[in-house]
């Protein structure tokens, strides 16, 4: 990097850091750049120099993050990157499970929930040939997004993940509910049942049940109700779930074959057990 660009680039990063802008857009950088004498026309060159030097990383067009490689620099938390790559979004699924201490596994992918339609670089470059899930990859970290309708984007809290970054993340109850909503993301309903059993004392069951009713999908409500009843939850928590109308039987685990005994109270077919016997049919 030329000496002038090097000096100005370091000054720019310091100005941005002073303002708490560890993730920033080109527009964010314009005022700090002007303050230290970097013209608007030269700003893009300075940013390119900083990127080539490894002091910042481009997340997507016009959006950058510091790498923390400079002395006293701040490494941007992957959760902060995830929620800035797509806005609005909230850390979810395995990433939220890990954050809340619901799993000892360390996720290799950062997952977030969003009501936005996500278009990643791989989508634009695939030309119709899709292999696996589309995602962003930044500095060796993979970021995947699960799109939901706006009405299902709830149960989210803003939390400080370190002294510099505050991010949106699904709260404990919505994180647990997600295991019943989309068991496939967790390898089947077994993870949901085990996590609920191990952490039920940490949850506000009224909130969890309220979320399930608000989500409005009978299969989710019935799975959750079936599981809570086996943990001896009080009737006040079970009744709203039982009252949700349902047409036909729902599988306890949608990732497994349709077989096993039926529970008429919850309209659930328990396909986690052995094959159904003829007299077990509804």
Long-range contacts (C-beta under 8 A, 24 or more apart in sequence): 1-49, 1-52, 1-53, 2-49, 5-45, 5-46, 5-49, 6-49, 6-53, 8-36, 8-37, 8-38, 8-46, 9-46, 9-49, 9-50, 9-53, 9-55, 10-70, 11-36, 12-36, 12-38, 12-46, 12-50, 13-50, 13-55, 13-56, 13-66, 13-70, 13-73, 16-66, 17-66, 17-73, 17-74, 20-164, 22-65, 22-66, 22-74, 22-76, 22-80, 22-164, 22-165, 23-59, 23-63, 23-64, 23-65, 23-66, 23-76, 23-80, 23-81, 23-84, 24-63, 24-64, 24-65, 25-62, 25-63, 25-64, 26-62, 26-64, 27-62, 29-64, 57-138, 57-139, 59-84, 59-85, 59-136, 59-138, 60-85, 60-121, 60-136, 65-138, 67-139, 74-164, 76-165, 77-161, 77-162, 77-164, 77-165, 77-167, 78-110, 78-141, 78-143, 79-110, 79-161, 79-165, 79-167, 79-169, 80-161, 80-165, 80-167, 81-110, 81-138, 81-141, 81-143, 82-110, 82-112, 82-143, 82-167, 83-112, 83-167, 83-168, 85-136, 85-138, 85-143, 86-112, 86-114, 86-116, 86-118, 86-145, 87-116, 88-114, 88-115, 88-116, 88-153, 88-168, 89-113, 89-114, 89-116, 89-145, 89-168, 90-114, 90-153, 90-156, 90-167, 90-168, 90-169, 90-170, 91-167, 91-168, 91-169, 91-170, 92-146, 92-169, 92-170, 92-174, 92-175, 92-178, 93-146, 93-175, 93-178, 93-182, 93-185, 93-186, 94-185, 94-186, 95-169, 96-169, 96-170, 96-175, 96-178, 97-175, 97-179, 97-195, 99-161, 99-169, 100-172, 100-175, 102-172, 102-175, 102-176, 102-195, 102-198, 102-199, 103-195, 108-142, 109-135, 109-142, 109-143, 109-144, 110-141, 110-142, 110-143, 110-144, 111-143, 111-144, 111-145, 111-146, 111-185, 112-143, 112-144, 112-145, 112-146, 113-145, 113-146, 113-148, 113-153, 113-156, 113-170, 113-178, 114-145, 114-146, 114-147, 114-148, 114-153, 115-147, 115-148, 115-149, 115-150, 115-152, 115-153, 116-145, 116-147, 117-147, 118-145, 118-147, 146-182, 146-185, 151-216, 152-215, 154-211, 154-214, 155-211, 172-199, 172-202, 172-203, 172-204, 173-203, 173-204, 173-207, 173-208, 173-211, 174-211, 176-203, 176-208, 177-208, 177-211, 177-212, 177-215, 177-220, 177-224, 180-212, 180-220, 180-223, 180-224, 180-227, 181-215, 181-217, 181-220, 183-253, 183-254, 183-255, 184-254, 184-255, 187-255, 188-253, 188-255, 188-256, 189-223, 189-252, 189-253, 189-254, 189-255, 189-272, 190-253, 190-272, 192-223, 192-227, 193-227, 196-227, 196-228, 196-231, 197-231, 200-231, 200-233, 205-233, 205-234, 205-237, 206-236, 206-237, 209-237, 209-240, 209-241, 210-240, 212-241, 213-240, 213-241, 213-244, 218-244, 218-245, 218-246, 218-247, 218-250, 218-267, 219-246, 219-250, 219-251, 219-254, 221-246, 222-246, 222-250, 222-266, 222-267, 222-268, 223-250, 223-252, 223-268, 225-266, 226-252, 226-263, 226-266, 226-268, 226-270, 229-265, 229-266, 242-266, 249-282
